[in-house]
Protein backbone atom coordinates (compact mmCIF):
# COMPACT_ATOMS: atom_id res chain seq x y z
CA UNK A 1 0.00 0.00 0.00
CA UNK A 2 2.73 2.44 0.93
CA UNK A 3 4.60 1.84 -2.31
CA UNK A 4 2.24 0.65 -5.03
CA UNK A 5 -0.96 2.53 -4.26
CA UNK A 6 -1.40 6.13 -5.43
CA UNK A 7 -1.02 8.82 -2.78
CA UNK A 8 -3.03 11.85 -3.95
CA UNK A 9 -2.56 14.88 -1.71
CA UNK A 10 -6.32 15.31 -1.18
CA UNK A 11 -6.33 11.89 0.53
CA UNK A 12 -2.86 11.70 2.06
CA UNK A 13 -2.95 15.08 3.83
CA UNK A 14 -6.14 14.50 5.88
CA UNK A 15 -5.16 10.88 6.55
CA UNK A 16 -1.75 12.04 7.72
CA UNK A 17 -3.34 14.69 9.93
CA UNK A 18 -5.58 12.09 11.57
CA UNK A 19 -2.61 9.78 12.07
CA UNK A 20 -0.51 12.54 13.63
CA UNK A 21 -3.30 13.59 16.02
CA UNK A 22 -3.19 10.08 17.49
CA UNK A 23 0.51 10.38 18.41
CA UNK A 24 1.01 9.69 22.12
CA UNK A 25 -2.75 9.11 22.55
CA UNK A 26 -3.64 12.78 22.07
CA UNK A 27 -6.66 11.98 19.87
CA UNK A 28 -8.10 9.66 22.50
CA UNK A 29 -7.48 12.08 25.37
CA UNK A 30 -9.31 14.82 23.45
CA UNK A 31 -12.21 12.52 22.58
CA UNK A 32 -12.44 11.44 26.24
CA UNK A 33 -12.60 15.13 27.25
CA UNK A 34 -15.53 15.96 24.94
CA UNK A 35 -18.23 14.61 27.32
CA UNK A 36 -16.60 16.61 30.15
CA UNK A 37 -16.92 19.77 28.07
CA UNK A 38 -20.54 18.84 27.29
CA UNK A 39 -21.36 18.61 31.01
CA UNK A 40 -21.43 14.82 31.36
CA UNK A 41 -21.83 13.59 34.95
CA UNK A 42 -18.69 12.09 36.57
CA UNK A 43 -16.38 13.66 33.97
CA UNK A 44 -13.09 13.00 35.75
CA UNK A 45 -13.89 9.33 36.43
CA UNK A 46 -14.95 8.80 32.80
CA UNK A 47 -11.87 10.60 31.47
CA UNK A 48 -9.53 8.55 33.66
CA UNK A 49 -11.30 5.32 32.67
CA UNK A 50 -10.14 6.03 29.11
CA UNK A 51 -6.87 7.90 29.66
CA UNK A 52 -5.23 5.51 32.12
CA UNK A 53 -5.40 2.36 29.97
CA UNK A 54 -4.51 4.31 26.80
CA UNK A 55 -1.41 5.62 28.59
CA UNK A 56 -0.54 2.20 30.00
CA UNK A 57 -0.90 0.36 26.68
CA UNK A 58 1.27 2.98 24.99
CA UNK A 59 3.94 2.78 27.70
CA UNK A 60 4.07 -1.01 27.64
CA UNK A 61 4.06 -0.88 23.84
CA UNK A 62 7.12 1.37 23.85
CA UNK A 63 8.93 -1.12 26.07
CA UNK A 64 8.00 -3.91 23.65
CA UNK A 65 9.16 -1.78 20.69
CA UNK A 66 12.50 -1.24 22.41
CA UNK A 67 12.89 -4.96 23.04
CA UNK A 68 11.89 -6.04 19.52
CA UNK A 69 13.84 -3.25 17.82
CA UNK A 70 12.15 -3.48 14.41
CA UNK A 71 13.00 -0.44 12.31
CA UNK A 72 10.33 1.44 10.40
CA UNK A 73 9.89 0.83 6.66
CA UNK A 74 11.63 4.03 5.44
CA UNK A 75 14.60 3.29 7.72
CA UNK A 76 14.86 -0.26 6.38
CA UNK A 77 14.49 1.01 2.79
CA UNK A 78 15.55 4.67 2.43
CA UNK A 79 14.15 4.77 -1.10
CA UNK A 80 10.60 4.77 0.34
CA UNK A 81 8.98 8.19 0.28
CA UNK A 82 7.94 9.55 3.68
CA UNK A 83 4.34 10.76 3.68
CA UNK A 84 4.41 12.11 7.26
CA UNK A 85 7.21 12.80 9.73
CA UNK A 86 8.71 9.50 10.81
CA UNK A 87 8.31 8.69 14.53
CA UNK A 88 11.53 8.20 16.46
CA UNK A 89 10.34 5.00 18.12
CA UNK A 90 10.68 1.52 16.66
CA UNK A 91 7.98 -0.07 14.55
CA UNK A 92 6.57 -3.18 16.27
CA UNK A 93 3.89 -3.17 17.63
CA UNK A 94 1.91 -0.19 16.36
CA UNK A 95 1.02 1.90 19.40
CA UNK A 96 -1.57 3.75 17.30
CA UNK A 97 -3.40 0.46 16.74
CA UNK A 98 -3.19 -0.70 20.36
CA UNK A 99 -4.28 2.67 21.77
CA UNK A 100 -7.18 2.86 19.29
CA UNK A 101 -8.49 -0.55 20.34
CA UNK A 102 -8.20 0.26 24.05
CA UNK A 103 -9.91 3.62 23.50
CA UNK A 104 -12.69 1.92 21.51
CA UNK A 105 -13.21 -0.58 24.36
CA UNK A 106 -13.33 2.04 27.10
CA UNK A 107 -15.15 4.82 25.27
CA UNK A 108 -17.56 2.25 23.81
CA UNK A 109 -18.35 0.97 27.30
CA UNK A 110 -19.07 4.50 28.52
CA UNK A 111 -20.91 5.62 25.36
CA UNK A 112 -22.34 2.59 23.50
CA UNK A 113 -23.89 4.71 20.77
CA UNK A 114 -20.37 5.76 19.75
CA UNK A 115 -19.14 2.20 19.05
CA UNK A 116 -19.64 2.32 15.25
CA UNK A 117 -17.72 5.62 15.02
CA UNK A 118 -14.97 4.28 17.30
CA UNK A 119 -14.60 1.11 15.22
CA UNK A 120 -14.49 3.18 12.03
CA UNK A 121 -11.88 5.54 13.50
CA UNK A 122 -9.78 2.56 14.61
CA UNK A 123 -9.97 1.01 11.13
CA UNK A 124 -9.04 4.28 9.37
CA UNK A 125 -6.20 4.93 11.80
CA UNK A 126 -4.78 1.42 11.34
CA UNK A 127 -5.05 1.70 7.56
CA UNK A 128 -3.32 5.08 7.68
CA UNK A 129 -0.25 3.72 9.44
CA UNK A 130 0.44 1.21 6.64
CA UNK A 131 -0.71 3.47 3.79
CA UNK A 132 1.49 6.32 5.00
CA UNK A 133 4.45 3.93 5.21
CA UNK A 134 5.30 4.30 8.90
CA UNK A 135 4.42 0.67 9.75
CA UNK A 136 4.44 -2.74 8.17
CA UNK A 137 1.09 -4.54 8.13
CA UNK A 138 2.44 -6.98 10.74
CA UNK A 139 3.16 -4.05 13.09
CA UNK A 140 -0.47 -2.95 12.91
CA UNK A 141 -1.81 -6.48 13.33
CA UNK A 142 0.49 -6.93 16.34
CA UNK A 143 -0.75 -3.63 17.77
CA UNK A 144 -4.37 -4.66 17.25
CA UNK A 145 -3.81 -7.99 19.00
CA UNK A 146 -1.93 -6.32 21.85
CA UNK A 147 -4.72 -3.74 22.19
CA UNK A 148 -7.38 -6.48 22.19
CA UNK A 149 -5.57 -8.43 24.91
CA UNK A 150 -4.82 -5.37 27.04
CA UNK A 151 -8.25 -3.82 26.52
CA UNK A 152 -10.00 -7.09 27.28
CA UNK A 153 -8.01 -7.51 30.48
CA UNK A 154 -8.72 -3.90 31.48
CA UNK A 155 -12.44 -4.42 30.93
CA UNK A 156 -12.38 -7.56 33.11
CA UNK A 157 -10.40 -6.02 35.95
CA UNK A 158 -11.58 -2.40 36.07
CA UNK A 159 -15.30 -1.67 36.27
CA UNK A 160 -16.61 1.30 34.34
CA UNK A 161 -17.61 4.30 36.46
CA UNK A 162 -21.31 4.43 37.24
N, C-alpha and C positions, 0 to 999 in steps of 0.2 A: 504494500500500500504506500509506504513512504517513498518508494523509488518509482514504481511503474504507473501509479495512478496520477492523473493530472491534479495539480494544486493551484486552481484559480484563486486569485487574491480575494474575491468576494466570498469565498468559502473558507479559505485558510486563515484570514485575519480574524473573523469572529470565533472560529474554532480555537485558534491560538489564544485569543483573549479569555475564552472560557477556561481553557486548560491552565493558563497562568493564574487565574483567580483562585484556582484550587490549590496552588502551592501552599504548603505548610498548613493546610486545612482551612485557609481563610474563607473560602466559599461557604463551607459548612458552618463556621462560626457565625458568619453574617446571616445565613438562612436561619440558624437557631435563635438569632437575636430578633428576627422579624416579629414573632408573636409577642415578645416583650414590648417592642415598640407599639404594637397594636393593642396593648393593655391586657394580654392574656393573664389569667390567674397563675400564681406560682411561677413567675418568669425565671427567677434564678435557678430554681430546682430543675425546670425544664431545660434551660440553657446548659447547665452542668451535666444533665443526663446525656446530652449530645456531645458537648465539648470534651469531657473527660475521656470517653473511649476513643474519640477521633484523635486526641492528642496521644493517648497511649499506643494505639495501633500505629501511628506514624513513628513514634519513638522506637518501638520494638522493630518496626520495619527498617528504620535506619541502621539499627544494630545488625539486623540480618543482611542488609545491603553491604555493610562493612565486612561482614564475615564471608559472604559469597564473592564479592569483589568483581562482579560482572560489569564491564565497561559499557557505556551507551553506544548505540549504533554509529553515530558520527565519529566517535572516538576510535571504534574498531575499524571503521572505513572512512577516512577523512574525505573521500570523494563525495560522500553523501551531503546533500544540501541541508543546512539547518533552517527549519521553518520558524522556530522560536528560539529564544536564548536557551542554551543547554544547561540543565541543572548540574550543580557541582557534585551531587551524590552519585553513587553507583546506580545500576539499572534494575537489579532484581532484588526483591519484588517491587512492582509499581505501588508506591505509596498513594498515588492518586486513586488507584482502583480500590485498595484496601480501605482508605478513608471514606470513599464514596459508598461502599457497601455498609460500613458501620454507621455512617450518617443516615443511609436509607433505612436501616433497621431501627435506629433510635428515633429519628424524626417520624418514621412511619408508624411506630408504636404510639407516639404522642399525638400525631395528626393523621389518622388512617386515610382520610380523603386525599392526602398528598402522595400516597404511595405510587400511583401511576406516574406522576411528575418526577418523583425521586428515582424510580427505576429508569425512566427515560433519560434523566440527567446523568445517572451512573453509566448507562450505555453510551451516551454521546461522549462523555469524558473518557471512558476507556478506549473508544474508537479513536478519539483525538490523539491519545498518547502514541499509538502506533502510526496513525496517518501522518502526524507531524514529525515522526522519526526520532522521538526521544526514548522510545522503548521498543523492544522486540515483543511480538505477540505473546511469547512465553512469560515475559515479565508481567504483562497485564493479567494473564490467566493466573499466574502465581499470586499476584496481588488480590485478585478476586477470591481465590480460594482461602488466602490468609484472612481477608476481610470477613468471609463467610464464617470461618472457624472462630475468629475473635468476636465478631458480632453475635454469633449464636451463643457463645459462652457468656458474653456480657448480658445478653437477654435472659439467660438462665439464672445468673447469679445476682443481678442487680434489678430490683423491681422498678418499674416506671413510677415517677411521682404521681400521686393522686390528688 
